[in-house]
Amino acid sequence: MGLGSFIKKQFIDILQWNEDSDGVLAYRYPMADFEIQYGASLTVRESQAAVFINEGQVADVFGAGMYKLTTQTLPVLTYLKNWDKLFESPFKSDVYFFSTRLQLGRKWGTPQPITIRDADFGMVRMRAFGVYSYKLVDPKLFFSEISGTREVYTRDDLELQLRNLVVATMTSALGGAGVPFLDMAGNQGLMSQKISEALTPVFAKYGLELDNFAVENISLPEELQKAIDTRITMGMIGNMQTYTQYQAANAIPLAAQNEGGLAGIGAGMAAGVGVGQVMAGAMTNALGLGGVAAPAGAGVVIGADGGMGVGVMAGGVQQPVPQQGTAPADPNSPQAKLAQLKGLLDQGLISQADYDSAKAEVLKKLIG
């Protein structure tokens, strides 16, 4: 190996990072015992930043561009090294490259349920997951707080810590938001916004900028989900008495389609005093038998003609109870004759005298 080759290998005249693999956030340029040639070229591509470190201290930071490394372009390092203006010798310095690209589609989730306080349900245990995106905006702060002197620092290394920050911040944000859980669960955009507002300063502490945060799914313990479903159902039902009458009325045609169905309903409704009173009342209202009180042990009675009525269990035999307006009127009864006479008088077919005479005859027969 010639002297020229030896010197060429020991001096670095071009510094750049090609990002051969995805997911690397910080990369230390391999220096070993090499020295940087005075006047060397530094290339920082878009979505990158470069930092010069002197004895553990952050010196100069470079954004995208191409630079010639001199005392003019390295002012902080020049000051730390106490170089004079005529310095033109190779120098030693650690150089780190950082990726400032947007890291998209990063997933977060709660491995264990978290507990929050809710205005409607008290303490609520929930699980959630979603996605977020971020980018590195302050390489100096990121180096000091996160990556340090490691040769390679990846986003997988970072996100182990970020996920814990997300869960802790989410618990605090939801607990202090004062927004009922049902409102947030029904509007995941609102929940995402609340958590994002709380996470933004947390990310900034480490030189990161939170670009987007989204809640994709929320799950609750089974017992709480059942309670919420019950509350929703009750709200849809509204008036429980009306709902019971509706259910009873719908059950009659369904039961009539089955052999012995209506008879079975009658037997079942007469099985107990309490149940009989409740169901008979519901059936009476549903069938339009208004005002007829069903006695204890009442049930549905099927007549020979297929008609229905409310019946009473007496001595093991179900006895029908007469219903108002169901018996046909006797046309020869005094009441019927008086009604006919009044109708004839109103229509002008008989005179008042004829009406009075006929009425007297009917009343005479009724009293006699």
Secondary structure, DSSP 4 states (H G I P E B T S, - for coil): --HHHHHHHHEEEEE-----STTEEEEE---TT-EEEEEEEEEE-TTEEEEEEETTEEEEEE-SEEEE-STTT-HHHHHHHT--TT--S-B--EEEEEE-S-EEEEEEE-SS-EEEEETTTEEEEEEEEEEEEEEE--HHHHIIIIITT-SEEEHHHHHHHHHHHHHHHHHHHHHHH---HHHHHH-HHHHHHHHHHHHHHHHHTTTEEEEEEEEEEEE--HHHHHHHHHHHHHHHH--HHHHHHHHHHHHHHHHHTSTTHHHHHHHHHTS-HHHHHHHHHHHHHHTT-TT-PPPTTEEEEE-TTS-EEEEEEETTEEEE---TT-SPPPTTSHHHHHHHHHHHHHTTSS-HHHHHHHHHHHHHHHH-
